[in-house]
């Protein structure tokens, strides 16, 4: 047991050296490792500390729980760094519309909402929000994509959704959400 502890301690120390030299993440980065997503708050000799994101709550907001990840496991885990090369990340708001919705009007409302909420990001990056669409059985899946700040991802998407809801509501019935439903039509039997 003592030799196992020494081996794990040595492996943790080697991992710490790798973290200091290779810099796969830094304090403040949002990472996902060992099934945990969080913001790096500290890097110690034997472990890193994450301020957990999500966990027992939906979405990607900080939960306030600190998670200690032993450095030794970093050699056997994939580390996903949300902010490794860039300050921003691509996010999306998917919306399902009926086939008879005014697609062009819906698209404009969605783009305007994202442009307004992310105006500072668009100004800095020059990356405008854009639309990707695809058909599915009951309608059109419209994906509004835009650059977002990883730590504010949930906040920004909520603000965008609120603006889209207001715009769609003001333009009902030109724009209608597609949702699972069944229509049953009865007809009289002819004599």
N, C-alpha and C positions, 0 to 999 in steps of 0.2 A: 504494500500500500504506500509506503514511504517513497519507493522509487517511482510509482505512478504519479504521486504529487509533484515530485521533482521534475518529472518529464512534462507534466502539464504546465508547471510554472516556467520551465525553460521554453516551452513552445509559446506560451503567452508572451514572454519577454522577446522572443524572436519576432513574433507577430507585431509587437509594439515597435520594434526597430523597423519592420517593413512599413508600418503606418507612418512613422516619422520620415522615412526616406522616400517612399513611393507616393505618399499623399493620396490614397484612394478616396479619402474624405478629410474634411477639416471641421473644426467646431463651427456649428451653425448650419452645416449641410444637412439636407434631408436625405436619409438613406433607408434602404430596406435590406435587412440581413437576418438570417435565421428565422424568417417568418414574421419579423417585427419591423414596422416602419416607424421612424421617428427622427427627430432633430438631434444631432450630436451636440451634447452639452459639455462633455468632458472626455478626455483620452488619458487613461491611467496606464501604468506599467502592465497590469494584468487584465484590464477590462476597459470597455468603452461604456459611456452612459448615454442613453437616448431618452429624450422626452417623447414618449409614445404618441403616435398619431393614430387615430382610429381606435382599434382594440375593441372595447365594449360599446363604443358609439359608432354610428355610421358616418361615412364620409372621411375626410382627411383633415380634421382639426385636432389640435393638441388636446390630449386627455388629461394631462397633468401628472401622469404616472411615469416615474423614472424606471427604466429597464437597464439592467447591467448585462452586457454581453461579454462573456469571456473572450479575450483576444485569441486564445488558443483555437477557437472554432472558426476564426476568420479564414484559415487556410482551406477549410472544407466547405465553405459557404460562398454562394454568389452574393456579391455586394452590388446593389443597385443604388447609384448616387443620382438623385434628381437634379442636383445642381453642380455636377462635376465640370462640365465644359461651358455651361451657360447659366445665366441668372434666371431664365424663364423656361417654361415647359409648355408643350402643346396640351390643351385641354379641350373638352367638347361638351356640348349640350345636345343630346339627341331628342328629336321630337317626331312623333308619328302623326302624319296628316292623312285625311281622306283623299281619295283620287280626285274628287270634285272640288277640293280646296283651291283657292287662288294661290298657286305655288309662288308666283313672282312677288306677290304682296307679302306672303309669309316669309319668304327669303329676305326681303328688304327690312321687315320688322326685326328679324333675327340679327341681321348684320348691323343694323342701327343700334340695337341693344348692346351687342358685344363691343362695338366701336366706342360707344359712350362710356361703358364701364371700364374698358381697358385703354382709354385714350392716352394715358401716360405711358403705357407699355408700347402702344403703337407708335407714339412720338419717338420713343427711345430706340425701338428696334426697326421700325418701318414695316413690320409684319402685320398686315391688315387681317382681320377676321375673314374666314372664307367658309363656303358651304360644300359639303359632299352629300350626295343623295343616292338612295337605292330603293328599288321596289321591294315590297314584301306582299304576302297574300292579300292583305286588307287595305293597303294604301302605300304611302311613300314615307320612308324613314329619312328624315333630313337631319344631318349632323352639322351643327354649328361649331366650327373649330377656331380657336384663338389662342394667343400666348397668355400664359398665366404665371403668377408668382407661386411656386410650390407651397409656401407657408400660408398663402391666402387663397388657395385654390377653391375651397368650399365657399368662402365668402364671396368671391368674384362670380362663381357660377350661380349662386343664389340670387345675387343682384341682377344678373343677366336674365335668369328665369322670371323674376318678378316683372321686369320690363317687357319681356315677351308675352307673359300672361296678360298684361294690361293692353298691349297692342293687339293681341288676338281677340280679346274680349271686345274691344272697340270696333273690330271688323267682323264680328260674327253676323251672319252665317257665311261670309265669304271664305273664312278660314275655320276649319273644323278639325278637332283632334280625332284621330282614329283610335278606337279602343275595341277590345274583344266584345262582340255582341252577336246575338242570333236573332234574326227576324223570322217570324213564323206567319205565313199568310194563309188564311183560310179562304177557300172559294166555294161558292155554292155549287152543289151538283146540279147539272142540267137534267131536266126530266127526259 
